[in-house]
Amino acid sequence: MTRTVKGHFDGKAIIPDDPVDLPQNQRLILHIEADKADDEPAFGTAAYLAKHLEPISDEDAEEIRRAIAKGREGVNDSNDVNLD
């Protein structure tokens, strides 16, 4: 019998991610292979952005800075909106 079971190592034991239909105390031979998906950084992290986003030009960076500055007009240092 051969089957693939995905799981994780908790520091002491290999834990299957889903229930496994095996007799209790069944002796097994395990062939361990790291899941390639674990190499992918978590979405939204700096590592993910560094891996997936293309660098922007200096001109685009300056345009972004101007848009941020314009968006901050009317906002004081305490992050309160100036309603005057």
Contacts in CASP RR format, 6 or more apart in sequence:
PFRMAT RR
TARGET T0000
AUTHOR 0000-0000-0000
METHOD contacts of the structure
MODEL  1
MTRTVKGHFDGKAIIPDDPVDLPQNQRLILHIEADKADDEPAFGTAAYLA
KHLEPISDEDAEEIRRAIAKGREGVNDSNDVNLD
5 16 0 8 1.000
5 17 0 8 1.000
5 18 0 8 1.000
5 20 0 8 1.000
6 16 0 8 1.000
6 17 0 8 1.000
6 18 0 8 1.000
6 35 0 8 1.000
7 14 0 8 1.000
7 15 0 8 1.000
7 16 0 8 1.000
7 17 0 8 1.000
8 14 0 8 1.000
8 15 0 8 1.000
8 17 0 8 1.000
9 15 0 8 1.000
14 30 0 8 1.000
14 32 0 8 1.000
22 28 0 8 1.000
40 48 0 8 1.000
41 47 0 8 1.000
41 48 0 8 1.000
41 51 0 8 1.000
42 48 0 8 1.000
56 64 0 8 1.000
74 81 0 8 1.000
74 82 0 8 1.000
75 81 0 8 1.000
75 82 0 8 1.000
76 82 0 8 1.000
END
